[in-house]
């Protein structure tokens, strides 16, 4: 199957690249339609940046970046069929 015949496969590249580059802010979650998970990632990252004078929030922002990076790589390494079955049809929000 090609991307044009598999609904949702067109989001794979965009979500993967955004997860790798700016994953700490949950942009890849917004692309996939996971709004509550995206707001969690965005909130943790923004709170970490705002409160960056403390050690713990900086670690939280870093953790969100690592989650985004890992998810971006996972998205891009799956076949279109696996991606659609897992994240579009199956609605698996984390990893």
Order of alpha helices (4+ residues) and beta strands (2+ residues): alpha-alpha-alpha-alpha-alpha
